[in-house]
Amino acid sequence: MPSDAAVDRLEAVKAAIVTAAGQAGRASSEVTLVAVSKTFPPESILPVLRAGQRVFGENRVQEAKAKWPGLKALYPDVELHLIGPLQSNKAGEAVELFDVIETVDRPKIAQALAQEIARQGRSPQLFVQVNTGAEPQKAGVLPDEADQFLAECRSLGLKISGLMCIPPAEEEPALHFALLEKIARRNRLEIISMGMSADFETAIKFGATHVRLGSAIFGTRDYPA
Ligand SMILES: *Cc1c(COP(=O)(O)O)cnc(C)c1O
């Protein structure tokens, strides 16, 4: 098999995950690597699929819809995560295409997802995004409102499996990871999606079950997404 820079980096981050898990006294099998392929074309994704990676993240419904049905036809066991904000008018497409939606963050989205899940008979796993830094420009429920929002989702019949966060870029991420872990624990949620290319080792130390890595695998993105 010809060597591919992304495949080399994939192997390197998998090794780094094993090391970080070991240092945290955790089994590396507790940590799922979500390869974030946003902005990269199918030609860039295929070598990573061939190398055995099966869990991928995209942040835009339209972009994922253009790229993934073809790739999923070749690799039916792919698990595709939506990691970007969801608009309620895209809930139908999101339920159809994604296996995990990590960004449930407000009642309107919860309602739209509940309707679509009932209508399509397809149930992606759902995580609630928490805006741990309470940043006005960032999606997610506020930490203080997370418990209430989780109860609201339950009352709509939605099963929420985990939490997700994106810490503020300029702050020490550990505090945010610890906060998300605490909210997950008190709500008895076992899945915690946190940690990106720059801070996944810290996230693993704080209990991440899913780390979302883009540039560490695919390289620098040409345009921000
Ligand atoms: C882009 C993105 C990532 C990956 O970011 P990298 O720094 O490239 O690893 C992870 N999570 C979310 C929500 C993203 O939008």
The ligand as an SDF file (V2000), in Angstrom:
LIG
                    3D

 15 15  0  0  0  0  0  0  0  0999 V2000
  -12.9950   21.1070   13.4410 C   0  0  0  0  0  0  0  0  0  0  0  0
  -13.4810   20.5070   14.6880 C   0  0  0  0  0  0  0  0  0  0  0  0
  -12.6800   19.5930   15.3950 C   0  0  0  0  0  0  0  0  0  0  0  0
  -11.2760   19.1940   14.9610 C   0  0  0  0  0  0  0  0  0  0  0  0
  -10.4130   20.2590   15.1330 O   0  0  0  0  0  0  0  0  0  0  0  0
   -8.8210   20.0400   14.9990 P   0  0  0  0  0  0  0  0  0  0  0  0
   -8.2450   21.1470   15.8100 O   0  0  0  0  0  0  0  0  0  0  0  0
   -8.5220   20.1600   13.5480 O   0  0  0  0  0  0  0  0  0  0  0  0
   -8.5060   18.7160   15.5520 O   0  0  0  0  0  0  0  0  0  0  0  0
  -13.2020   19.0220   16.5490 C   0  0  0  0  0  0  0  0  0  0  0  0
  -14.4340   19.3450   16.9960 N   0  0  0  0  0  0  0  0  0  0  0  0
  -15.2180   20.2200   16.3410 C   0  0  0  0  0  0  0  0  0  0  0  0
  -16.5700   20.5230   16.8880 C   0  0  0  0  0  0  0  0  0  0  0  0
  -14.7790   20.8360   15.1760 C   0  0  0  0  0  0  0  0  0  0  0  0
  -15.5850   21.6970   14.5330 O   0  0  0  0  0  0  0  0  0  0  0  0
  1  2  1  0
  2  3  1  0
  2 14  2  0
  3  4  1  0
  3 10  2  0
  4  5  1  0
  5  6  1  0
  6  7  2  0
  6  8  1  0
  6  9  1  0
 10 11  1  0
 11 12  2  0
 12 13  1  0
 12 14  1  0
 14 15  1  0
M  END
$$$$
